[in-house]
Amino acid sequence: MELQQRINAFVKLGAFLGQFSTEDFQKNEVIEANALFFDGFKHQLKLAKEHNGWFTQNNISFSLNSWTNALTHSNINKWLAPYNFNTVTPKTVAIIMAGNIPLVGFHDFLSVLISGHHVLVKQSSNDKHLLPFLAKYLEVVEPAFKGKITFTEQKLENFDAVIATGSDNTARYFEYYFKGKPSIIRKNRNSVAVLTGKETTDQLEALSHDIFRYYGLGCRNVSKLFVPKDYNFDAFFNAIYTWHPIINGAKYANNYDYNKAVYLMSEFNMLENGFLMIKEDKSYASPIATVFYEYYDTKETMQQELADNKDNLQCVVANGFLADEITFGYTQKPQLWDYADNVDTVEFLLKT
């Protein structure tokens, strides 16, 4: 199968997903194979929401909209332009996926197939309904994909390389278990924002999306703020108030109540507004419904802090601190070429 065939298939998939990228689905009769798949995917979305209480329709639609925007000819061609696919010998690449946000493993899935390899997928039990259905869609619009996509719930066998995502604890297991194979092993990472006190209301409101999208469960969600001495949080709390309906979600509310009780019983100092708590803490990973914060002295010391901890950071949201910083509001809008952990997945696959 030629590279252009693979690209065309994923562009068709992006168009298909576009019908579900808002909460009120918009059926488009010109979408290829729609008669076979539209109603079926609606059912899979229903199952996904019932199976995982964090997968609200709003969050699923946001994810699907992101992939709709990414899977265009122009985006895919820009992404793949630096690479040479002419020397690829097809191998079988296993992917162990996380399940914290909808379709969180899709980029790895896309990268393996677009590179010309076969994919062996072991999904998280938290996100198991959507991707197999989309794989069937790919096989119908591009029959050459048949036999190249396998899902398993069993022990991984007969593969040549692996991409595995998990916690720091599971990463140690992965590193031992897959030590004889080419691998990308992803561990815990967190995202932070650096504030100066001069942010506009629009910037702080955009930051609220970085914090609350997907209930804060993604590694690209901001879980910690760095602020200057004597920072006044009033503007921050005012700007993020647009997200106050998040407390109406039962799972989020339960976490909020639990963590608030822990903080109060432990007599920790914290500020809260009814749907988010902020607590001074040196850790990067904060619990659900909580954002940690830490004071910094100077821009130079802050830059050194970020450099020293770069291996623990997925995104840094800031304005004028780092060359590769993320604009406020864009952590959950990565481009195809924005690789997790800054590890070039396609380059790895082309050398496998």
ABEGO torsion letter per residue (X at the ends): XBAAAAAAAAAAAAAAAAAAABABBBBBAABBGAAAAAAAAAAAAAAAAAABAABBAAAAAAAAAAAAAABBAAAAAAAAAABBAAABBBBBBBBBBBAABBGAAAAAAAAAAAAGBBBBBBBBAABAAAAAAAAAAAAAABAAABGABBBBABBBBGBABBBBBBBAAAAAAAAAAAAABBBBBBBBBBBBBBBAGABBAAAAAAAAAAAABGGGABAABBABBBBBBGBBAAAAAAAAAAAAAAAABAAAAAAAAAAAAAAAAAGBBBBBAGABBBBBBABABBBBGBBBBBBBABAAAAAAAAAAAAAABABBBBBGABAABBBBGAAABBBAABBBGGBBAAAAAAAX
